[in-house]
């Protein structure tokens, strides 16, 4: 509970006038989240795309 109280006090302090530079917000960007992908899937996708890019580059030379 102490952690929650400290977090709320920090949030209150951050949103007071003149301190907007401290406010963190997910805001509108959350609307663009379409799915939740595991780290393994992301890494596998990066590796696949990297290999495809290398293949495309070597095919040109």
mmCIF file as Biopython writes it, N, C-alpha, C and O atoms, coordinates in Angstrom:
data_model
#
loop_
_atom_site.group_PDB
_atom_site.id
_atom_site.type_symbol
_atom_site.label_atom_id
_atom_site.label_alt_id
_atom_site.label_comp_id
_atom_site.label_asym_id
_atom_site.label_entity_id
_atom_site.label_seq_id
_atom_site.pdbx_PDB_ins_code
_atom_site.Cartn_x
_atom_site.Cartn_y
_atom_site.Cartn_z
_atom_site.occupancy
_atom_site.B_iso_or_equiv
_atom_site.auth_seq_id
_atom_site.auth_asym_id
_atom_site.pdbx_PDB_model_num
ATOM 1   N N  . UNK A ? 1  ? 0.823  -1.191  0.000   1.0 0.0 1  A 1 
ATOM 2   C CA . UNK A ? 1  ? 0.000  0.000   0.000   1.0 0.0 1  A 1 
ATOM 3   C C  . UNK A ? 1  ? 0.871  1.260   0.000   1.0 0.0 1  A 1 
ATOM 4   O O  . UNK A ? 1  ? 0.509  2.270   -0.604  1.0 0.0 1  A 1 
ATOM 5   N N  . UNK A ? 2  ? 2.004  1.197   0.670   1.0 0.0 2  A 1 
ATOM 6   C CA . UNK A ? 2  ? 2.908  2.353   0.706   1.0 0.0 2  A 1 
ATOM 7   C C  . UNK A ? 2  ? 3.373  2.710   -0.701  1.0 0.0 2  A 1 
ATOM 8   O O  . UNK A ? 2  ? 3.492  3.888   -1.040  1.0 0.0 2  A 1 
ATOM 9   N N  . UNK A ? 3  ? 3.634  1.698   -1.514  1.0 0.0 3  A 1 
ATOM 10  C CA . UNK A ? 3  ? 4.069  1.941   -2.888  1.0 0.0 3  A 1 
ATOM 11  C C  . UNK A ? 3  ? 2.968  2.656   -3.671  1.0 0.0 3  A 1 
ATOM 12  O O  . UNK A ? 3  ? 3.247  3.560   -4.459  1.0 0.0 3  A 1 
ATOM 13  N N  . UNK A ? 4  ? 1.720  2.249   -3.453  1.0 0.0 4  A 1 
ATOM 14  C CA . UNK A ? 4  ? 0.601  2.886   -4.149  1.0 0.0 4  A 1 
ATOM 15  C C  . UNK A ? 4  ? 0.459  4.349   -3.741  1.0 0.0 4  A 1 
ATOM 16  O O  . UNK A ? 4  ? 0.235  5.217   -4.585  1.0 0.0 4  A 1 
ATOM 17  N N  . UNK A ? 5  ? 0.587  4.614   -2.463  1.0 0.0 5  A 1 
ATOM 18  C CA . UNK A ? 5  ? 0.461  5.990   -1.969  1.0 0.0 5  A 1 
ATOM 19  C C  . UNK A ? 5  ? 1.586  6.850   -2.537  1.0 0.0 5  A 1 
ATOM 20  O O  . UNK A ? 5  ? 1.351  7.974   -2.981  1.0 0.0 5  A 1 
ATOM 21  N N  . UNK A ? 6  ? 2.814  6.316   -2.522  1.0 0.0 6  A 1 
ATOM 22  C CA . UNK A ? 6  ? 3.943  7.075   -3.067  1.0 0.0 6  A 1 
ATOM 23  C C  . UNK A ? 6  ? 3.743  7.332   -4.555  1.0 0.0 6  A 1 
ATOM 24  O O  . UNK A ? 6  ? 4.052  8.417   -5.048  1.0 0.0 6  A 1 
ATOM 25  N N  . UNK A ? 7  ? 3.223  6.330   -5.277  1.0 0.0 7  A 1 
ATOM 26  C CA . UNK A ? 7  ? 2.969  6.503   -6.704  1.0 0.0 7  A 1 
ATOM 27  C C  . UNK A ? 7  ? 1.928  7.568   -6.969  1.0 0.0 7  A 1 
ATOM 28  O O  . UNK A ? 7  ? 2.087  8.382   -7.878  1.0 0.0 7  A 1 
ATOM 29  N N  . UNK A ? 8  ? 0.864  7.570   -6.184  1.0 0.0 8  A 1 
ATOM 30  C CA . UNK A ? 8  ? -0.188 8.575   -6.360  1.0 0.0 8  A 1 
ATOM 31  C C  . UNK A ? 8  ? 0.321  9.974   -6.034  1.0 0.0 8  A 1 
ATOM 32  O O  . UNK A ? 8  ? -0.022 10.939  -6.717  1.0 0.0 8  A 1 
ATOM 33  N N  . UNK A ? 9  ? 1.137  10.082  -4.995  1.0 0.0 9  A 1 
ATOM 34  C CA . UNK A ? 9  ? 1.705  11.395  -4.649  1.0 0.0 9  A 1 
ATOM 35  C C  . UNK A ? 9  ? 2.621  11.882  -5.770  1.0 0.0 9  A 1 
ATOM 36  O O  . UNK A ? 9  ? 2.629  13.066  -6.104  1.0 0.0 9  A 1 
ATOM 37  N N  . UNK A ? 10 ? 3.389  10.960  -6.347  1.0 0.0 10 A 1 
ATOM 38  C CA . UNK A ? 10 ? 4.254  11.333  -7.464  1.0 0.0 10 A 1 
ATOM 39  C C  . UNK A ? 10 ? 3.456  11.788  -8.661  1.0 0.0 10 A 1 
ATOM 40  O O  . UNK A ? 10 ? 3.838  12.737  -9.346  1.0 0.0 10 A 1 
ATOM 41  N N  . UNK A ? 11 ? 2.343  11.111  -8.917  1.0 0.0 11 A 1 
ATOM 42  C CA . UNK A ? 11 ? 1.472  11.488  -10.027 1.0 0.0 11 A 1 
ATOM 43  C C  . UNK A ? 11 ? 0.842  12.858  -9.781  1.0 0.0 11 A 1 
ATOM 44  O O  . UNK A ? 11 ? 0.788  13.691  -10.686 1.0 0.0 11 A 1 
ATOM 45  N N  . UNK A ? 12 ? 0.370  13.087  -8.567  1.0 0.0 12 A 1 
ATOM 46  C CA . UNK A ? 12 ? -0.212 14.392  -8.237  1.0 0.0 12 A 1 
ATOM 47  C C  . UNK A ? 12 ? 0.811  15.509  -8.444  1.0 0.0 12 A 1 
ATOM 48  O O  . UNK A ? 12 ? 0.490  16.563  -8.993  1.0 0.0 12 A 1 
ATOM 49  N N  . UNK A ? 13 ? 2.031  15.268  -8.003  1.0 0.0 13 A 1 
ATOM 50  C CA . UNK A ? 13 ? 3.085  16.273  -8.148  1.0 0.0 13 A 1 
ATOM 51  C C  . UNK A ? 13 ? 3.397  16.531  -9.625  1.0 0.0 13 A 1 
ATOM 52  O O  . UNK A ? 13 ? 3.664  17.665  -10.023 1.0 0.0 13 A 1 
ATOM 53  N N  . UNK A ? 14 ? 3.361  15.461  -10.434 1.0 0.0 14 A 1 
ATOM 54  C CA . UNK A ? 14 ? 3.716  15.582  -11.848 1.0 0.0 14 A 1 
ATOM 55  C C  . UNK A ? 14 ? 2.679  16.363  -12.653 1.0 0.0 14 A 1 
ATOM 56  O O  . UNK A ? 14 ? 3.032  17.011  -13.638 1.0 0.0 14 A 1 
ATOM 57  N N  . UNK A ? 15 ? 1.418  16.316  -12.256 1.0 0.0 15 A 1 
ATOM 58  C CA . UNK A ? 15 ? 0.385  16.965  -13.069 1.0 0.0 15 A 1 
ATOM 59  C C  . UNK A ? 15 ? 0.013  18.365  -12.582 1.0 0.0 15 A 1 
ATOM 60  O O  . UNK A ? 15 ? -0.890 18.992  -13.137 1.0 0.0 15 A 1 
ATOM 61  N N  . UNK A ? 16 ? 0.684  18.848  -11.576 1.0 0.0 16 A 1 
ATOM 62  C CA . UNK A ? 16 ? 0.413  20.218  -11.135 1.0 0.0 16 A 1 
ATOM 63  C C  . UNK A ? 16 ? 0.877  21.194  -12.209 1.0 0.0 16 A 1 
ATOM 64  O O  . UNK A ? 16 ? 1.830  20.903  -12.932 1.0 0.0 16 A 1 
ATOM 65  N N  . UNK A ? 17 ? 0.232  22.329  -12.324 1.0 0.0 17 A 1 
ATOM 66  C CA . UNK A ? 17 ? 0.624  23.305  -13.340 1.0 0.0 17 A 1 
ATOM 67  C C  . UNK A ? 17 ? 2.110  23.638  -13.283 1.0 0.0 17 A 1 
ATOM 68  O O  . UNK A ? 17 ? 2.697  23.793  -12.212 1.0 0.0 17 A 1 
ATOM 69  N N  . UNK A ? 18 ? 2.691  23.741  -14.461 1.0 0.0 18 A 1 
ATOM 70  C CA . UNK A ? 18 ? 4.096  24.090  -14.542 1.0 0.0 18 A 1 
ATOM 71  C C  . UNK A ? 18 ? 5.035  22.898  -14.494 1.0 0.0 18 A 1 
ATOM 72  O O  . UNK A ? 18 ? 6.252  23.070  -14.558 1.0 0.0 18 A 1 
ATOM 73  N N  . UNK A ? 19 ? 4.492  21.691  -14.384 1.0 0.0 19 A 1 
ATOM 74  C CA . UNK A ? 19 ? 5.369  20.518  -14.296 1.0 0.0 19 A 1 
ATOM 75  C C  . UNK A ? 19 ? 4.984  19.450  -15.317 1.0 0.0 19 A 1 
ATOM 76  O O  . UNK A ? 19 ? 5.153  18.257  -15.064 1.0 0.0 19 A 1 
ATOM 77  N N  . UNK A ? 20 ? 4.475  19.869  -16.453 1.0 0.0 20 A 1 
ATOM 78  C CA . UNK A ? 20 ? 4.028  18.904  -17.461 1.0 0.0 20 A 1 
ATOM 79  C C  . UNK A ? 20 ? 5.178  18.118  -18.069 1.0 0.0 20 A 1 
ATOM 80  O O  . UNK A ? 20 ? 4.954  17.045  -18.628 1.0 0.0 20 A 1 
ATOM 81  N N  . UNK A ? 21 ? 6.409  18.626  -17.974 1.0 0.0 21 A 1 
ATOM 82  C CA . UNK A ? 21 ? 7.553  17.904  -18.526 1.0 0.0 21 A 1 
ATOM 83  C C  . UNK A ? 21 ? 7.811  16.601  -17.777 1.0 0.0 21 A 1 
ATOM 84  O O  . UNK A ? 21 ? 8.553  15.756  -18.278 1.0 0.0 21 A 1 
ATOM 85  N N  . UNK A ? 22 ? 7.228  16.408  -16.598 1.0 0.0 22 A 1 
ATOM 86  C CA . UNK A ? 22 ? 7.419  15.198  -15.813 1.0 0.0 22 A 1 
ATOM 87  C C  . UNK A ? 22 ? 6.304  14.182  -16.031 1.0 0.0 22 A 1 
ATOM 88  O O  . UNK A ? 22 ? 6.395  13.059  -15.536 1.0 0.0 22 A 1 
ATOM 89  N N  . UNK A ? 23 ? 5.280  14.544  -16.744 1.0 0.0 23 A 1 
ATOM 90  C CA . UNK A ? 23 ? 4.114  13.668  -16.907 1.0 0.0 23 A 1 
ATOM 91  C C  . UNK A ? 23 ? 4.347  12.668  -18.029 1.0 0.0 23 A 1 
ATOM 92  O O  . UNK A ? 23 ? 4.679  13.047  -19.152 1.0 0.0 23 A 1 
ATOM 93  N N  . UNK A ? 24 ? 4.174  11.404  -17.721 1.0 0.0 24 A 1 
ATOM 94  C CA . UNK A ? 24 ? 4.301  10.333  -18.709 1.0 0.0 24 A 1 
ATOM 95  C C  . UNK A ? 24 ? 2.901  9.828   -19.027 1.0 0.0 24 A 1 
ATOM 96  O O  . UNK A ? 24 ? 2.085  9.625   -18.128 1.0 0.0 24 A 1 
ATOM 97  N N  . UNK A ? 25 ? 2.632  9.629   -20.307 1.0 0.0 25 A 1 
ATOM 98  C CA . UNK A ? 25 ? 1.300  9.196   -20.689 1.0 0.0 25 A 1 
ATOM 99  C C  . UNK A ? 25 ? 1.364  8.323   -21.930 1.0 0.0 25 A 1 
ATOM 100 O O  . UNK A ? 25 ? 2.137  8.598   -22.848 1.0 0.0 25 A 1 
ATOM 101 N N  . UNK A ? 26 ? 0.547  7.261   -21.962 1.0 0.0 26 A 1 
ATOM 102 C CA . UNK A ? 26 ? 0.480  6.407   -23.146 1.0 0.0 26 A 1 
ATOM 103 C C  . UNK A ? 26 ? -0.433 7.062   -24.183 1.0 0.0 26 A 1 
ATOM 104 O O  . UNK A ? 26 ? -0.219 6.913   -25.387 1.0 0.0 26 A 1 
ATOM 105 N N  . UNK A ? 27 ? -1.417 7.762   -23.727 1.0 0.0 27 A 1 
ATOM 106 C CA . UNK A ? 27 ? -2.290 8.559   -24.574 1.0 0.0 27 A 1 
ATOM 107 C C  . UNK A ? 27 ? -2.760 7.932   -25.859 1.0 0.0 27 A 1 
ATOM 108 O O  . UNK A ? 27 ? -3.185 6.777   -25.880 1.0 0.0 27 A 1 
ATOM 109 N N  . UNK A ? 28 ? -2.686 8.693   -26.930 1.0 0.0 28 A 1 
ATOM 110 C CA . UNK A ? 28 ? -3.256 8.297   -28.204 1.0 0.0 28 A 1 
ATOM 111 C C  . UNK A ? 28 ? -2.511 7.136   -28.851 1.0 0.0 28 A 1 
ATOM 112 O O  . UNK A ? 28 ? -3.104 6.398   -29.638 1.0 0.0 28 A 1 
ATOM 113 N N  . UNK A ? 29 ? -1.246 6.955   -28.546 1.0 0.0 29 A 1 
ATOM 114 C CA . UNK A ? 29 ? -0.485 5.889   -29.197 1.0 0.0 29 A 1 
ATOM 115 C C  . UNK A ? 29 ? -1.025 4.504   -28.850 1.0 0.0 29 A 1 
ATOM 116 O O  . UNK A ? 29 ? -0.804 3.560   -29.609 1.0 0.0 29 A 1 
ATOM 117 N N  . UNK A ? 30 ? -1.717 4.357   -27.737 1.0 0.0 30 A 1 
ATOM 118 C CA . UNK A ? 30 ? -2.287 3.074   -27.349 1.0 0.0 30 A 1 
ATOM 119 C C  . UNK A ? 30 ? -3.324 2.619   -28.373 1.0 0.0 30 A 1 
ATOM 120 O O  . UNK A ? 30 ? -3.523 1.418   -28.556 1.0 0.0 30 A 1 
ATOM 121 N N  . UNK A ? 31 ? -3.966 3.537   -29.023 1.0 0.0 31 A 1 
ATOM 122 C CA . UNK A ? 31 ? -4.988 3.196   -30.009 1.0 0.0 31 A 1 
ATOM 123 C C  . UNK A ? 31 ? -4.405 2.428   -31.191 1.0 0.0 31 A 1 
ATOM 124 O O  . UNK A ? 31 ? -5.140 1.738   -31.897 1.0 0.0 31 A 1 
ATOM 125 N N  . UNK A ? 32 ? -3.104 2.537   -31.418 1.0 0.0 32 A 1 
ATOM 126 C CA . UNK A ? 32 ? -2.475 1.874   -32.554 1.0 0.0 32 A 1 
ATOM 127 C C  . UNK A ? 32 ? -1.997 0.458   -32.237 1.0 0.0 32 A 1 
ATOM 128 O O  . UNK A ? 32 ? -1.506 -0.228  -33.133 1.0 0.0 32 A 1 
ATOM 129 N N  . UNK A ? 33 ? -2.123 0.004   -31.005 1.0 0.0 33 A 1 
ATOM 130 C CA . UNK A ? 33 ? -1.726 -1.356  -30.635 1.0 0.0 33 A 1 
ATOM 131 C C  . UNK A ? 33 ? -2.771 -2.319  -31.172 1.0 0.0 33 A 1 
ATOM 132 O O  . UNK A ? 33 ? -3.944 -2.250  -30.806 1.0 0.0 33 A 1 
ATOM 133 N N  . UNK A ? 34 ? -2.333 -3.214  -32.041 1.0 0.0 34 A 1 
ATOM 134 C CA . UNK A ? 34 ? -3.260 -4.164  -32.647 1.0 0.0 34 A 1 
ATOM 135 C C  . UNK A ? 34 ? -3.164 -5.554  -32.033 1.0 0.0 34 A 1 
ATOM 136 O O  . UNK A ? 34 ? -4.161 -6.275  -31.977 1.0 0.0 34 A 1 
ATOM 137 N N  . UNK A ? 35 ? -1.968 -5.941  -31.570 1.0 0.0 35 A 1 
ATOM 138 C CA . UNK A ? 35 ? -1.811 -7.240  -30.934 1.0 0.0 35 A 1 
ATOM 139 C C  . UNK A ? 35 ? -0.594 -7.212  -30.012 1.0 0.0 35 A 1 
ATOM 140 O O  . UNK A ? 35 ? 0.227  -6.295  -30.051 1.0 0.0 35 A 1 
ATOM 141 N N  . UNK A ? 36 ? -0.509 -8.243  -29.187 1.0 0.0 36 A 1 
ATOM 142 C CA . UNK A ? 36 ? 0.627  -8.375  -28.285 1.0 0.0 36 A 1 
ATOM 143 C C  . UNK A ? 36 ? 1.442  -9.553  -28.781 1.0 0.0 36 A 1 
ATOM 144 O O  . UNK A ? 36 ? 0.950  -10.680 -28.842 1.0 0.0 36 A 1 
ATOM 145 N N  . UNK A ? 37 ? 2.690  -9.285  -29.135 1.0 0.0 37 A 1 
ATOM 146 C CA . UNK A ? 37 ? 3.553  -10.291 -29.725 1.0 0.0 37 A 1 
ATOM 147 C C  . UNK A ? 37 ? 4.651  -10.655 -28.738 1.0 0.0 37 A 1 
ATOM 148 O O  . UNK A ? 37 ? 5.192  -9.790  -28.049 1.0 0.0 37 A 1 
ATOM 149 N N  . UNK A ? 38 ? 4.975  -11.938 -28.674 1.0 0.0 38 A 1 
ATOM 150 C CA . UNK A ? 38 ? 6.037  -12.371 -27.768 1.0 0.0 38 A 1 
ATOM 151 C C  . UNK A ? 38 ? 7.395  -11.906 -28.296 1.0 0.0 38 A 1 
ATOM 152 O O  . UNK A ? 38 ? 7.551  -11.632 -29.486 1.0 0.0 38 A 1 
ATOM 153 N N  . UNK A ? 39 ? 8.357  -11.825 -27.408 1.0 0.0 39 A 1 
ATOM 154 C CA . UNK A ? 39 ? 9.701  -11.404 -27.788 1.0 0.0 39 A 1 
ATOM 155 C C  . UNK A ? 39 ? 10.280 -12.388 -28.803 1.0 0.0 39 A 1 
ATOM 156 O O  . UNK A ? 39 ? 10.937 -11.978 -29.759 1.0 0.0 39 A 1 
ATOM 157 N N  . UNK A ? 40 ? 10.039 -13.678 -28.599 1.0 0.0 40 A 1 
ATOM 158 C CA . UNK A ? 40 ? 10.547 -14.687 -29.528 1.0 0.0 40 A 1 
ATOM 159 C C  . UNK A ? 40 ? 10.021 -14.441 -30.940 1.0 0.0 40 A 1 
ATOM 160 O O  . UNK A ? 40 ? 10.782 -14.513 -31.904 1.0 0.0 40 A 1 
ATOM 161 N N  . UNK A ? 41 ? 8.739  -14.154 -31.069 1.0 0.0 41 A 1 
ATOM 162 C CA . UNK A ? 41 ? 8.166  -13.886 -32.392 1.0 0.0 41 A 1 
ATOM 163 C C  . UNK A ? 41 ? 8.792  -12.641 -33.034 1.0 0.0 41 A 1 
ATOM 164 O O  . UNK A ? 41 ? 9.062  -12.624 -34.235 1.0 0.0 41 A 1 
ATOM 165 N N  . UNK A ? 42 ? 9.016  -11.621 -32.236 1.0 0.0 42 A 1 
ATOM 166 C CA . UNK A ? 42 ? 9.620  -10.389 -32.760 1.0 0.0 42 A 1 
ATOM 167 C C  . UNK A ? 42 ? 11.039 -10.657 -33.243 1.0 0.0 42 A 1 
ATOM 168 O O  . UNK A ? 42 ? 11.416 -10.220 -34.330 1.0 0.0 42 A 1 
ATOM 169 N N  . UNK A ? 43 ? 11.830 -11.376 -32.443 1.0 0.0 43 A 1 
ATOM 170 C CA . UNK A ? 43 ? 13.204 -11.699 -32.830 1.0 0.0 43 A 1 
ATOM 171 C C  . UNK A ? 43 ? 13.219 -12.570 -34.081 1.0 0.0 43 A 1 
ATOM 172 O O  . UNK A ? 43 ? 14.014 -12.338 -34.991 1.0 0.0 43 A 1 
ATOM 173 N N  . UNK A ? 44 ? 12.339 -13.575 -34.129 1.0 0.0 44 A 1 
ATOM 174 C CA . UNK A ? 44 ? 12.258 -14.430 -35.319 1.0 0.0 44 A 1 
ATOM 175 C C  . UNK A ? 44 ? 11.917 -13.613 -36.565 1.0 0.0 44 A 1 
ATOM 176 O O  . UNK A ? 44 ? 12.484 -13.838 -37.634 1.0 0.0 44 A 1 
ATOM 177 N N  . UNK A ? 45 ? 10.994 -12.672 -36.424 1.0 0.0 45 A 1 
ATOM 178 C CA . UNK A ? 45 ? 10.615 -11.816 -37.546 1.0 0.0 45 A 1 
ATOM 179 C C  . UNK A ? 45 ? 11.788 -10.943 -37.992 1.0 0.0 45 A 1 
ATOM 180 O O  . UNK A ? 45 ? 12.024 -10.776 -39.188 1.0 0.0 45 A 1 
ATOM 181 N N  . UNK A ? 46 ? 12.522 -10.388 -37.023 1.0 0.0 46 A 1 
ATOM 182 C CA . UNK A ? 46 ? 13.688 -9.566  -37.352 1.0 0.0 46 A 1 
ATOM 183 C C  . UNK A ? 46 ? 14.750 -10.378 -38.097 1.0 0.0 46 A 1 
ATOM 184 O O  . UNK A ? 46 ? 15.330 -9.907  -39.076 1.0 0.0 46 A 1 
ATOM 185 N N  . UNK A ? 47 ? 14.994 -11.591 -37.627 1.0 0.0 47 A 1 
ATOM 186 C CA . UNK A ? 47 ? 15.987 -12.450 -38.283 1.0 0.0 47 A 1 
ATOM 187 C C  . UNK A ? 47 ? 15.558 -12.770 -39.704 1.0 0.0 47 A 1 
ATOM 188 O O  . UNK A ? 47 ? 16.368 -12.710 -40.629 1.0 0.0 47 A 1 
ATOM 189 N N  . UNK A ? 48 ? 14.285 -13.109 -39.882 1.0 0.0 48 A 1 
ATOM 190 C CA . UNK A ? 48 ? 13.763 -13.426 -41.219 1.0 0.0 48 A 1 
ATOM 191 C C  . UNK A ? 48 ? 13.898 -12.228 -42.151 1.0 0.0 48 A 1 
ATOM 192 O O  . UNK A ? 48 ? 14.366 -12.369 -43.281 1.0 0.0 48 A 1 
ATOM 193 N N  . UNK A ? 49 ? 13.491 -11.054 -41.685 1.0 0.0 49 A 1 
ATOM 194 C CA . UNK A ? 49 ? 13.576 -9.852  -42.510 1.0 0.0 49 A 1 
ATOM 195 C C  . UNK A ? 49 ? 15.021 -9.483  -42.822 1.0 0.0 49 A 1 
ATOM 196 O O  . UNK A ? 49 ? 15.319 -9.017  -43.922 1.0 0.0 49 A 1 
ATOM 197 N N  . UNK A ? 50 ? 15.924 -9.691  -41.859 1.0 0.0 50 A 1 
ATOM 198 C CA . UNK A ? 50 ? 17.343 -9.412  -42.070 1.0 0.0 50 A 1 
ATOM 199 C C  . UNK A ? 50 ? 17.886 -10.326 -43.172 1.0 0.0 50 A 1 
ATOM 200 O O  . UNK A ? 50 ? 18.579 -9.871  -44.082 1.0 0.0 50 A 1 
ATOM 201 N N  . UNK A ? 51 ? 17.569 -11.598 -43.080 1.0 0.0 51 A 1 
ATOM 202 C CA . UNK A ? 51 ? 18.052 -12.553 -44.093 1.0 0.0 51 A 1 
ATOM 203 C C  . UNK A ? 51 ? 17.474 -12.243 -45.473 1.0 0.0 51 A 1 
ATOM 204 O O  . UNK A ? 51 ? 18.172 -12.370 -46.479 1.0 0.0 51 A 1 
ATOM 205 N N  . UNK A ? 52 ? 16.212 -11.839 -45.526 1.0 0.0 52 A 1 
ATOM 206 C CA . UNK A ? 52 ? 15.609 -11.463 -46.806 1.0 0.0 52 A 1 
ATOM 207 C C  . UNK A ? 52 ? 16.306 -10.232 -47.388 1.0 0.0 52 A 1 
ATOM 208 O O  . UNK A ? 52 ? 16.547 -10.155 -48.592 1.0 0.0 52 A 1 
ATOM 209 N N  . UNK A ? 53 ? 16.622 -9.286  -46.532 1.0 0.0 53 A 1 
ATOM 210 C CA . UNK A ? 53 ? 17.313 -8.072  -46.988 1.0 0.0 53 A 1 
ATOM 211 C C  . UNK A ? 53 ? 18.699 -8.396  -47.522 1.0 0.0 53 A 1 
ATOM 212 O O  . UNK A ? 53 ? 19.109 -7.878  -48.562 1.0 0.0 53 A 1 
ATOM 213 N N  . UNK A ? 54 ? 19.418 -9.252  -46.809 1.0 0.0 54 A 1 
ATOM 214 C CA . UNK A ? 54 ? 20.742 -9.655  -47.273 1.0 0.0 54 A 1 
ATOM 215 C C  . UNK A ? 54 ? 20.647 -10.363 -48.623 1.0 0.0 54 A 1 
ATOM 216 O O  . UNK A ? 54 ? 21.486 -10.155 -49.499 1.0 0.0 54 A 1 
ATOM 217 N N  . UNK A ? 55 ? 19.617 -11.206 -48.787 1.0 0.0 55 A 1 
ATOM 218 C CA . UNK A ? 55 ? 19.415 -11.902 -50.064 1.0 0.0 55 A 1 
ATOM 219 C C  . UNK A ? 55 ? 19.137 -10.926 -51.193 1.0 0.0 55 A 1 
ATOM 220 O O  . UNK A ? 55 ? 19.649 -11.083 -52.301 1.0 0.0 55 A 1 
ATOM 221 N N  . UNK A ? 56 ? 18.325 -9.918  -50.909 1.0 0.0 56 A 1 
ATOM 222 C CA . UNK A ? 56 ? 18.000 -8.920  -51.926 1.0 0.0 56 A 1 
ATOM 223 C C  . UNK A ? 56 ? 19.229 -8.102  -52.309 1.0 0.0 56 A 1 
ATOM 224 O O  . UNK A ? 56 ? 19.429 -7.779  -53.480 1.0 0.0 56 A 1 
ATOM 225 N N  . UNK A ? 57 ? 20.044 -7.772  -51.321 1.0 0.0 57 A 1 
ATOM 226 C CA . UNK A ? 57 ? 21.262 -6.991  -51.598 1.0 0.0 57 A 1 
ATOM 227 C C  . UNK A ? 57 ? 22.246 -7.817  -52.413 1.0 0.0 57 A 1 
ATOM 228 O O  . UNK A ? 57 ? 22.805 -7.332  -53.396 1.0 0.0 57 A 1 
ATOM 229 N N  . UNK A ? 58 ? 22.464 -9.101  -51.994 1.0 0.0 58 A 1 
ATOM 230 C CA . UNK A ? 58 ? 23.426 -9.929  -52.742 1.0 0.0 58 A 1 
ATOM 231 C C  . UNK A ? 58 ? 22.948 -10.229 -54.140 1.0 0.0 58 A 1 
ATOM 232 O O  . UNK A ? 58 ? 23.773 -10.432 -55.031 1.0 0.0 58 A 1 
ATOM 233 N N  . UNK A ? 59 ? 21.654 -10.266 -54.369 1.0 0.0 59 A 1 
ATOM 234 C CA . UNK A ? 59 ? 21.139 -10.532 -55.717 1.0 0.0 59 A 1 
ATOM 235 C C  . UNK A ? 59 ? 21.447 -9.362  -56.647 1.0 0.0 59 A 1 
ATOM 236 O O  . UNK A ? 59 ? 21.537 -9.549  -57.861 1.0 0.0 59 A 1 
ATOM 237 N N  . UNK A ? 60 ? 21.608 -8.170  -56.103 1.0 0.0 60 A 1 
ATOM 238 C CA . UNK A ? 60 ? 21.905 -6.991  -56.935 1.0 0.0 60 A 1 
ATOM 239 C C  . UNK A ? 60 ? 23.367 -6.925  -57.342 1.0 0.0 60 A 1 
ATOM 240 O O  . UNK A ? 60 ? 23.698 -6.303  -58.351 1.0 0.0 60 A 1 
ATOM 241 N N  . UNK A ? 61 ? 24.252 -7.560  -56.568 1.0 0.0 61 A 1 
ATOM 242 C CA . UNK A ? 61 ? 25.683 -7.451  -56.835 1.0 0.0 61 A 1 
ATOM 243 C C  . UNK A ? 61 ? 26.226 -8.733  -57.332 1.0 0.0 61 A 1 
ATOM 244 O O  . UNK A ? 61 ? 27.421 -8.831  -57.612 1.0 0.0 61 A 1 
#
